[in-house]
Amino acid sequence: MVQQSQLSIKVLLSTSDYGAALDMIYKLQKVLQTDLVGVTCVQNAEVKLKEMLVLVQRMMCDEFVKLASQTDDKPSGAALSSQGERLSGLIVWLLHMEKVSTIIDKYNAALNEQIKHEVKSVISDQLDRIFEAKNDDDSRSMNQSQMNGTHDSAADLEALSLSVSMSLGDKLKSLSHDEFMRTVESLFEGLHSILKRVATIEQIIATTVRRVKSGHLQDSNGRHVWRPLASLPQR
């Protein structure tokens, strides 16, 4: 029975049904600690169940961070609802396992990296567009000078080469006021999208915690479970 249950747990984890997997782990632990206590042939099973419990915790934390970090600018209403239910279900079980602080720490770390990437990506993309336009203007000016016989080829090539080899910091310093403000505006738009997502995640966490306190729970698949937290299996 124990071996078959362990296989069932693995199947549940393969479908990300963490709530059902945790229920089965807790029930097996109870059986091992009561009905099968002292049975030597199943002693190793308790160790394996603890390892599975750690695995489930890690998988739930990873999925929470992945879902919370998504930055779809215009998700559909159905997508938002599905994500919210999934996140809420994960929070319920992580609350019971006293791992909410762990997911928040992991989310904060992922968020810091996401913001750093956004800043670098937006600035780099914006500067590329600005300097690509400048190089196109310089190329057209060079062609016009060639037609007029007034260009200095060496100077023109040196100017183009310098523009291409400039560092990110030097490019920023060389921007005009209007170009700099356009870059800042693009940066704020990207960061605003991330902050809106953070506010949504914060609201989901707060709402879920209130429901847990009131006994209105959801499992990891968003299914409503009307029972107080105290009635959940003990870890």
GIKA-V859795 format. One record per helix or strand. SS is the DSSP state (hx for helix, st for strand). FROM is the first residue (numbers start at 1). TO is the last residue. If there is no record, write none. Layout:
SS_FROM_TO + SS_FROM_TO
This chain:
hx_2_14 + hx_18_33 + hx_40_68 + hx_77_96 + hx_100_148 + hx_153_165 + hx_168_174 + hx_177_214 + st_216_218 + st_224_226 + hx_229_231
